[in-house]
Amino acid sequence: MRRRVDWVITLAPFTTVLALCLLFAVRPVAANEILLKVRHMLGNTFGVWYLAVGFFFFLVSLYIAFSRYGEIVLGDAGEGPRYSFPAWGAMMFTCGLAADILFYSFSEWISYACDPHIGEMGKVQDWAGVYPLFHWGFIPWSFYLVLAVAFGFMLHVRKCRRHRYSEACRPLIGARADGICGRMIDLLAGTATTFGVATPLISEFVLQITGMHASRLVVDEIILTLTFVTYTSVLLKKARGISRLADACMGLFVILLGYVLLFSGQTRYILETGFQSFGTMIQNFPELATFTDPLRKTSFPQNWTIYYWAYWMVWCVAAPFFIGSISKGRTVRQTILGGYVFGGGATLLSFIILGNYSMGLQMSGAADFIGQFKKSSDIYGVIVSIVRTLPCPELVMLLVILTMIAFYATSFDSIAYTASCYSYRKLDDGQEPSMLIQFMWCVLLIVFPVALLFSRSSMANLQSISIITAFPLSLILFAIVVSFLKDAGIFLKKRSDS
């Protein structure tokens, strides 16, 4: 194994994470100040770049799906898919940011309702439910899906044995993929994989809804539990562990959404507001995607949209590789459109049902979650208040905890598996990375967010890390898109000539 593992690519992220953890532990104030300064420079000065990248990826996803590229099968001619549509869709959804999606679904509309930009646009009822669908919908999933078909083409059509970003850029950069240029691309991508923000959010959420006092011991126990579930699923991988865990996650997820929709007393409001918000988002999509607030009246895109596009770009390092690998036997068109239906659709349903439930109580005057948030600035406490308004709140809390842990484990398992493949110089088709390497990546994905939690870093600092990391990474994403279009074009030409 030692000869096959690229220890430079594998250990560089560990070294970077340990250095950052040490920095936040020894000089938390100074580290936070540096993060905010760099984040302001990138988000405020170059923010339009992030918005342009997001809009570009969405348009490219549609072009690829409905053009001649969409007919390409990610595999050998006549090869059928390995997974059924439901199993494939479940794995695609759960390998993303599912735990974060659950967390934000309950309360994100409240943050928008408190933002002055909503007042500029109109009423809370008309717009607070629109932005969650926009920030978690088509553009974010376009990042995943465009790269997924590029990686799937590289793995299943070109049969590349190097699971690297540099290999995906080879059609554009040529032999430089084997030199310093390729090395820099792989090092940047490998380090970016570690910047997850889910851990502190999930840990704090669990602590809040269980009523326990935050302590290092409690957080450690939560993380160890998640790691154990992750490692167990890794051990079950030969028995399709990810597929089975993803099915369990989706089962819990559907039960939670069904319970809130059918037994909350807000069914009509949830459906009607969700339908209206989706229509408003579609009607205003180009404007929402290109709004820059040049006069900085509210700095809404700088505080929200730019962060979300950066957030998803950072996670693009691993999740699209996994989606591409499980899409073997499917066409490019099926992968992109199926991703929007399963991944994007499940995401939007979560925000429509969980978010509109609490917004319905707010709009009817049955609760004042906005007032509670303005008074305390404690979004976790607000979520606890929301859950307590449901029938049998203790049961709902338990269901939420189990669902978030299951989603967390599935996401990290799939990403750790993909990152483990990234650690190898070459992997033959069907060859599995060692369990030791997979477990190392599981630990790595947890360490840095926990360090931020212990150093009392704010949500703004977590956002800053995503924005800073995504800036250079976006250049690589562009290179991968150009490389795929070039290589796939050559493939189609040869196929038509033969």
C-alpha positions as CSV (number, residue, x, y, z in Angstrom):
1,M,0.0,0.0,0.0
2,R,2.9,2.4,0.8
3,R,4.0,2.5,-2.8
4,R,0.5,3.1,-4.1
5,V,-0.4,5.9,-1.6
6,D,0.7,9.4,-2.5
7,W,1.7,10.5,1.0
8,V,2.3,14.1,0.0
9,I,-1.2,14.6,-1.2
10,T,-2.5,12.6,1.8
11,L,-0.5,14.3,4.6
12,A,-0.6,17.9,3.3
13,P,-4.2,18.4,4.4
14,F,-3.4,16.9,7.8
15,T,-0.5,19.3,8.3
16,T,-2.5,22.2,7.2
17,V,-5.4,21.4,9.5
18,L,-3.1,20.8,12.5
19,A,-1.5,24.2,11.8
20,L,-4.8,25.9,11.6
21,C,-6.1,24.2,14.7
22,L,-3.0,25.3,16.6
23,L,-3.4,28.9,15.3
24,F,-7.0,29.1,16.5
25,A,-6.1,27.6,19.8
26,V,-3.1,29.8,20.6
27,R,-4.2,33.1,18.9
28,P,-7.9,32.9,18.3
29,V,-8.5,36.7,18.2
30,A,-5.7,37.4,15.8
31,A,-6.7,34.4,13.6
32,N,-10.3,35.6,13.5
33,E,-9.3,39.1,12.5
34,I,-7.1,37.9,9.6
35,L,-10.0,35.7,8.4
36,L,-12.4,38.6,8.4
37,K,-10.0,40.9,6.6
38,V,-9.3,38.4,3.8
39,R,-13.0,37.5,3.6
40,H,-14.0,41.2,3.2
41,M,-11.4,41.7,0.5
42,L,-12.6,38.7,-1.6
43,G,-16.3,39.0,-0.9
44,N,-16.6,42.8,-1.2
45,T,-14.0,43.4,-4.0
46,F,-14.3,40.3,-6.0
47,G,-17.8,39.2,-5.0
48,V,-19.1,39.5,-8.6
49,W,-16.7,36.7,-9.5
50,Y,-18.4,34.2,-7.2
51,L,-21.8,35.2,-8.6
52,A,-20.6,34.9,-12.2
53,V,-19.2,31.4,-11.5
54,G,-22.5,30.2,-10.1
55,F,-24.6,31.5,-13.0
56,F,-22.1,30.1,-15.4
57,F,-22.2,26.6,-13.9
58,F,-26.0,26.6,-14.0
59,L,-26.1,27.5,-17.7
60,V,-23.4,25.0,-18.6
61,S,-25.3,22.2,-16.8
62,L,-28.4,22.9,-19.0
63,Y,-26.2,23.1,-22.1
64,I,-24.4,19.8,-21.4
65,A,-27.7,18.0,-20.5
66,F,-29.6,19.0,-23.6
67,S,-26.8,19.1,-26.2
68,R,-25.0,16.1,-27.9
69,Y,-22.9,15.7,-24.7
70,G,-26.0,14.5,-22.9
71,E,-26.1,11.3,-24.9
72,I,-22.8,10.1,-23.7
73,V,-23.0,7.0,-21.5
74,L,-20.7,7.1,-18.4
75,G,-19.3,3.7,-19.1
76,D,-19.0,1.1,-21.8
77,A,-21.5,1.0,-24.7
78,G,-24.6,-0.9,-23.6
79,E,-23.6,-0.9,-19.9
80,G,-26.5,-0.6,-17.5
81,P,-26.6,1.4,-14.2
82,R,-25.4,-0.4,-11.1
83,Y,-28.1,1.2,-8.9
84,S,-31.8,1.7,-9.3
85,F,-33.0,5.3,-9.6
86,P,-34.3,5.5,-6.0
87,A,-31.0,4.0,-4.5
88,W,-28.9,6.2,-6.8
89,G,-30.9,9.3,-5.9
90,A,-30.7,8.6,-2.2
91,M,-26.9,8.3,-2.3
92,M,-26.6,11.5,-4.4
93,F,-28.7,13.5,-2.0
94,T,-27.1,12.2,1.2
95,C,-23.5,12.5,0.0
96,G,-24.0,16.3,-0.1
97,L,-24.7,18.7,2.8
98,A,-27.8,16.9,4.0
99,A,-27.2,17.5,7.8
100,D,-26.7,21.2,7.1
101,I,-29.8,21.2,4.9
102,L,-31.9,19.9,7.8
103,F,-30.5,22.5,10.2
104,Y,-31.1,25.4,8.0
105,S,-34.5,24.2,6.8
106,F,-36.1,25.0,10.2
107,S,-34.9,28.5,10.5
108,E,-33.2,30.1,7.5
109,W,-36.2,32.2,6.6
110,I,-35.9,33.9,9.9
111,S,-32.4,35.2,9.1
112,Y,-33.7,36.6,5.8
113,A,-36.8,38.1,7.4
114,C,-34.4,40.1,9.7
115,D,-32.3,41.3,6.8
116,P,-33.2,44.8,5.5
117,H,-33.0,43.6,1.9
118,I,-36.3,41.7,2.3
119,G,-37.9,45.0,3.4
120,E,-36.6,46.6,0.1
121,M,-38.1,43.8,-1.9
122,G,-41.5,43.6,-0.2
123,K,-43.1,41.6,2.5
124,V,-41.7,38.8,4.6
125,Q,-44.5,36.5,3.5
126,D,-43.6,37.0,-0.2
127,W,-39.7,36.8,0.0
128,A,-38.4,35.1,3.1
129,G,-39.3,31.7,1.8
130,V,-37.9,32.4,-1.7
131,Y,-34.2,32.8,-0.8
132,P,-33.8,29.4,0.9
133,L,-35.0,27.8,-2.3
134,F,-32.6,29.9,-4.4
135,H,-29.5,29.5,-2.2
136,W,-30.0,25.7,-1.9
137,G,-31.5,24.9,-5.3
138,F,-30.4,24.9,-8.9
139,I,-27.1,26.8,-8.8
140,P,-25.6,24.9,-5.9
141,W,-26.5,21.6,-7.4
142,S,-25.2,22.7,-10.7
143,F,-21.7,22.8,-9.2
144,Y,-22.0,19.2,-8.1
145,L,-23.6,17.9,-11.3
146,V,-21.4,19.5,-13.9
147,L,-18.3,18.2,-12.1
148,A,-19.9,14.8,-11.5
149,V,-20.3,14.2,-15.3
150,A,-16.8,15.4,-15.9
151,F,-15.4,13.0,-13.3
152,G,-17.7,10.2,-14.4
153,F,-16.5,10.7,-18.0
154,M,-12.9,10.6,-16.8
155,L,-13.4,7.5,-14.7
156,H,-15.8,5.4,-16.7
157,V,-15.3,6.4,-20.3
158,R,-11.6,7.3,-20.4
159,K,-10.8,4.7,-17.7
160,C,-8.4,6.9,-15.9
161,R,-6.7,5.3,-12.9
162,R,-5.7,8.6,-11.2
163,H,-8.6,9.9,-9.2
164,R,-7.3,13.5,-9.2
165,Y,-8.4,17.0,-10.1
166,S,-5.2,17.3,-12.1
167,E,-6.2,14.3,-14.2
168,A,-9.6,16.0,-14.9
169,C,-7.6,19.0,-16.2
170,R,-5.3,16.9,-18.4
171,P,-7.2,17.6,-21.7
172,L,-6.5,21.3,-21.1
173,I,-3.0,21.4,-19.5
174,G,-1.6,18.2,-21.1
175,A,1.6,16.8,-19.7
176,R,1.7,19.5,-17.1
177,A,-0.8,17.5,-15.1
178,D,2.2,15.2,-14.2
179,G,4.4,18.1,-13.1
180,I,4.4,21.0,-10.7
181,C,1.1,22.4,-12.1
182,G,-0.8,19.2,-11.5
183,R,0.8,18.9,-8.1
184,M,-0.4,22.3,-7.0
185,I,-3.9,21.6,-8.3
186,D,-4.1,18.4,-6.3
187,L,-2.7,19.9,-3.1
188,L,-5.2,22.8,-3.2
189,A,-8.1,20.4,-3.9
190,G,-7.0,18.0,-1.2
191,T,-6.7,20.7,1.4
192,A,-10.0,22.3,0.5
193,T,-11.8,19.0,1.2
194,T,-11.2,19.5,4.9
195,F,-13.0,22.7,5.4
196,G,-16.4,21.4,6.4
197,V,-18.8,23.6,8.5
198,A,-21.3,20.9,9.5
199,T,-19.7,19.6,12.6
200,P,-20.0,22.7,14.9
201,L,-23.5,23.4,13.7
202,I,-24.7,19.8,14.3
203,S,-22.9,19.6,17.6
204,E,-24.5,22.8,18.9
205,F,-27.9,21.8,17.6
206,V,-27.8,18.5,19.4
207,L,-26.6,20.1,22.6
208,Q,-29.5,22.7,22.4
209,I,-32.3,20.3,21.7
210,T,-31.2,17.8,24.4
211,G,-30.8,20.5,27.0
212,M,-27.3,19.5,27.9
213,H,-24.7,22.1,28.8
214,A,-22.0,22.7,26.2
215,S,-18.7,21.1,27.2
216,R,-15.7,19.6,25.6
217,L,-16.7,16.2,26.9
218,V,-20.2,16.3,25.5
219,V,-19.0,17.5,22.1
220,D,-16.3,14.8,22.1
221,E,-18.9,12.2,22.8
222,I,-21.1,13.4,19.9
223,I,-18.2,13.5,17.5
224,L,-17.0,10.0,18.6
225,T,-20.5,8.7,18.0
226,L,-20.6,10.1,14.5
227,T,-17.1,8.7,13.8
228,F,-18.2,5.3,15.0
229,V,-21.2,5.3,12.7
230,T,-19.0,6.5,9.8
231,Y,-16.4,3.8,10.4
232,T,-19.0,1.1,10.8
233,S,-20.5,2.0,7.4
234,V,-16.9,1.9,6.0
235,L,-16.5,-1.6,7.2
236,L,-19.9,-2.5,5.6
237,K,-18.9,-1.0,2.3
238,K,-18.4,-4.4,0.6
239,A,-22.0,-5.1,1.4
240,R,-23.0,-1.8,-0.2
241,G,-22.8,0.1,3.1
242,I,-23.2,3.5,1.7
243,S,-26.3,2.5,-0.3
244,R,-27.9,0.9,2.7
245,L,-27.0,3.8,5.0
246,A,-28.4,6.3,2.4
247,D,-31.7,4.3,2.2
248,A,-31.9,4.5,6.0
249,C,-31.2,8.3,5.9
250,M,-33.9,8.9,3.3
251,G,-36.4,6.8,5.3
252,L,-35.8,8.9,8.4
253,F,-35.9,12.1,6.3
254,V,-39.2,11.2,4.7
255,I,-40.8,10.3,8.1
256,L,-39.7,13.7,9.5
257,L,-41.0,15.7,6.6
258,G,-44.3,13.6,6.4
259,Y,-44.9,14.1,10.2
260,V,-44.4,17.9,10.0
261,L,-46.5,18.2,6.8
262,L,-49.4,16.0,8.0
263,F,-49.6,16.5,11.7
264,S,-48.5,20.1,12.3
265,G,-51.8,21.8,11.5
266,Q,-50.1,23.9,8.8
267,T,-50.5,21.7,5.8
268,R,-52.4,24.1,3.6
269,Y,-50.1,27.0,4.4
270,I,-47.0,24.9,3.8
271,L,-48.1,23.7,0.4
272,E,-49.5,27.0,-0.8
273,T,-46.6,29.1,0.4
274,G,-44.1,26.6,-1.0
275,F,-45.8,26.6,-4.4
276,Q,-45.8,30.4,-4.5
277,S,-42.2,30.8,-3.3
278,F,-41.0,28.3,-5.9
279,G,-42.8,30.2,-8.6
280,T,-41.4,33.5,-7.4
281,M,-37.9,32.1,-7.5
282,I,-38.3,30.8,-11.0
283,Q,-39.8,34.1,-12.3
284,N,-36.9,36.2,-10.7
285,F,-34.1,33.7,-11.1
286,P,-31.8,35.8,-13.4
287,E,-32.2,38.8,-11.2
288,L,-31.5,36.8,-8.0
289,A,-28.5,35.2,-9.6
290,T,-26.9,38.5,-10.8
291,F,-27.9,40.9,-8.0
292,T,-24.6,42.5,-6.7
293,D,-26.0,45.5,-4.6
294,P,-23.3,47.8,-6.1
295,L,-24.3,50.7,-3.8
296,R,-24.0,48.4,-0.8
297,K,-27.3,49.4,0.7
298,T,-27.7,46.1,2.6
299,S,-24.7,44.0,1.3
300,F,-27.1,41.1,1.0
301,P,-25.3,39.2,-1.7
302,Q,-22.0,39.7,0.0
303,N,-23.4,38.3,3.3
304,W,-25.4,35.5,1.8
305,T,-25.3,34.5,-1.9
306,I,-21.5,34.8,-2.2
307,Y,-21.0,32.7,0.9
308,Y,-23.3,30.0,-0.3
309,W,-21.7,29.7,-3.7
310,A,-18.3,29.5,-2.0
311,Y,-19.7,26.9,0.5
312,W,-20.8,24.6,-2.3
313,M,-17.7,25.1,-4.3
314,V,-15.5,24.0,-1.4
315,W,-17.5,20.8,-1.0
316,C,-17.2,20.2,-4.8
317,V,-13.8,18.7,-4.2
318,A,-15.2,15.3,-3.1
319,A,-19.0,15.0,-3.5
320,P,-19.0,15.2,-7.4
321,F,-16.3,12.5,-7.5
322,F,-18.7,10.3,-5.5
323,I,-21.7,11.2,-7.7
324,G,-19.7,10.5,-10.8
325,S,-18.5,7.1,-9.5
326,I,-22.1,5.9,-8.6
327,S,-23.5,7.1,-12.0
328,K,-21.6,4.5,-14.0
329,G,-23.9,3.2,-16.8
330,R,-26.1,6.3,-16.8
331,T,-26.0,9.0,-19.5
332,V,-24.8,12.5,-18.9
333,R,-28.3,13.8,-19.4
334,Q,-29.7,11.3,-16.8
335,T,-27.0,12.3,-14.3
336,I,-27.7,16.0,-14.5
337,L,-31.5,16.0,-14.7
338,G,-31.7,13.1,-12.2
339,G,-29.5,15.1,-9.9
340,Y,-31.7,18.1,-10.1
341,V,-34.8,15.9,-9.4
342,F,-33.4,13.8,-6.6
343,G,-30.8,16.1,-5.0
344,G,-32.3,19.4,-5.7
345,G,-35.9,18.2,-5.3
346,A,-35.3,16.7,-1.9
347,T,-33.5,19.8,-0.8
348,L,-36.3,22.1,-1.8
349,L,-38.9,19.9,-0.1
350,S,-37.0,20.1,3.1
351,F,-37.0,23.9,3.1
352,I,-40.6,24.1,1.9
353,I,-42.0,21.9,4.6
354,L,-39.8,22.6,7.6
355,G,-39.3,26.3,6.9
356,N,-42.9,27.1,6.0
357,Y,-44.2,25.4,9.1
358,S,-42.5,27.9,11.4
359,M,-43.2,30.8,9.1
360,G,-46.9,29.9,9.1
361,L,-46.9,30.2,12.9
362,Q,-45.2,33.5,12.6
363,M,-47.5,34.9,10.0
364,S,-50.6,33.8,11.9
365,G,-49.4,35.4,15.1
366,A,-49.3,32.0,16.9
367,A,-45.6,32.5,17.6
368,D,-42.9,35.2,17.3
369,F,-39.7,33.5,16.2
370,I,-38.4,36.7,14.6
371,G,-38.8,38.6,17.9
372,Q,-37.1,35.8,19.8
373,F,-34.1,35.8,17.4
374,K,-33.7,39.5,17.4
375,K,-33.7,39.5,21.2
376,S,-31.4,36.6,21.8
377,S,-29.5,36.1,18.5
378,D,-29.6,32.4,19.4
379,I,-30.8,30.6,16.3
380,Y,-30.4,27.2,18.1
381,G,-32.7,28.3,20.8
382,V,-35.2,29.4,18.2
383,I,-35.1,26.0,16.5
384,V,-35.8,24.4,19.9
385,S,-38.8,26.7,20.3
386,I,-40.0,25.7,16.8
387,V,-39.7,22.0,17.5
388,R,-41.6,22.4,20.8
389,T,-44.6,23.7,19.0
390,L,-45.0,20.4,17.1
391,P,-47.1,17.5,18.5
392,C,-45.0,15.1,20.7
393,P,-41.9,17.4,20.6
394,E,-39.6,15.0,22.4
395,L,-40.3,12.4,19.7
396,V,-39.6,15.0,16.9
397,M,-36.4,16.0,18.7
398,L,-35.2,12.4,18.8
399,L,-36.1,11.9,15.1
400,V,-34.2,15.1,14.2
401,I,-31.1,13.9,16.1
402,L,-31.2,10.5,14.5
403,T,-31.8,11.9,11.0
404,M,-29.0,14.4,11.3
405,I,-26.5,11.8,12.7
406,A,-27.4,9.4,9.9
407,F,-27.0,12.1,7.2
408,Y,-23.8,13.3,8.8
409,A,-22.4,9.8,8.7
410,T,-23.5,9.1,5.2
411,S,-22.1,12.4,3.9
412,F,-18.7,11.9,5.6
413,D,-18.5,8.3,4.6
414,S,-19.0,9.0,0.9
415,I,-16.6,11.9,1.0
416,A,-14.0,10.1,3.0
417,Y,-14.2,7.2,0.5
418,T,-13.8,9.5,-2.4
419,A,-10.9,11.4,-0.7
420,S,-9.3,8.1,0.0
421,C,-9.3,7.3,-3.7
422,Y,-7.7,10.7,-4.2
423,S,-4.8,9.7,-2.0
424,Y,-3.7,6.9,-4.3
425,R,-1.4,7.4,-7.3
426,K,-3.5,4.9,-9.3
427,L,-6.5,2.7,-8.6
428,D,-7.7,0.0,-11.0
429,D,-11.4,-0.2,-11.9
430,G,-13.2,-1.8,-8.9
431,Q,-10.2,-1.5,-6.6
432,E,-10.9,-0.2,-3.1
433,P,-8.8,2.1,-1.0
434,S,-7.6,0.7,2.3
435,M,-9.8,1.1,5.4
436,L,-6.9,2.8,7.2
437,I,-6.7,5.6,4.6
438,Q,-10.5,6.0,4.7
439,F,-10.6,6.2,8.5
440,M,-7.8,8.9,8.4
441,W,-10.0,11.0,6.1
442,C,-13.0,10.5,8.3
443,V,-11.0,11.9,11.2
444,L,-9.6,14.8,9.1
445,L,-13.1,15.9,8.1
446,I,-14.0,16.3,11.7
447,V,-10.9,17.8,13.4
448,F,-11.0,21.3,11.9
449,P,-14.6,22.2,12.5
450,V,-14.3,20.9,16.1
451,A,-11.3,23.1,16.6
452,L,-13.3,26.1,15.5
453,L,-16.1,25.2,17.9
454,F,-13.7,25.0,20.8
455,S,-12.1,28.3,19.9
456,R,-15.6,29.9,19.9
457,S,-15.3,31.0,16.3
458,S,-18.4,32.6,15.0
459,M,-20.5,31.6,12.0
460,A,-18.9,34.6,10.2
461,N,-15.5,32.9,10.5
462,L,-16.8,29.6,9.2
463,Q,-18.2,31.6,6.2
464,S,-14.8,33.3,5.8
465,I,-13.0,30.0,5.4
466,S,-15.3,28.9,2.7
467,I,-15.1,32.2,0.8
468,I,-11.3,32.3,1.0
469,T,-10.8,28.7,-0.1
470,A,-13.3,28.8,-2.9
471,F,-11.6,31.7,-4.7
472,P,-8.6,29.8,-6.1
473,L,-10.6,26.6,-6.3
474,S,-13.1,28.3,-8.7
475,L,-10.3,28.7,-11.3
476,I,-9.7,24.9,-11.2
477,L,-13.4,24.2,-11.6
478,F,-13.4,26.3,-14.7
479,A,-10.4,24.3,-16.1
480,I,-12.3,21.1,-15.4
481,V,-15.3,22.2,-17.3
482,V,-13.2,23.3,-20.3
483,S,-11.3,20.0,-20.2
484,F,-14.5,18.0,-20.2
485,L,-16.0,19.8,-23.1
486,K,-12.8,19.4,-25.1
487,D,-12.3,15.7,-24.3
488,A,-16.0,14.8,-24.7
489,G,-16.0,16.6,-28.0
490,I,-13.1,14.5,-29.2
491,F,-14.8,11.4,-28.0
492,L,-18.0,12.2,-29.9
493,K,-16.1,13.0,-33.1
494,K,-14.2,9.7,-33.0
495,R,-17.5,7.9,-32.4
496,S,-19.3,9.5,-35.3
497,D,-16.3,8.9,-37.6
498,S,-16.1,5.2,-36.8
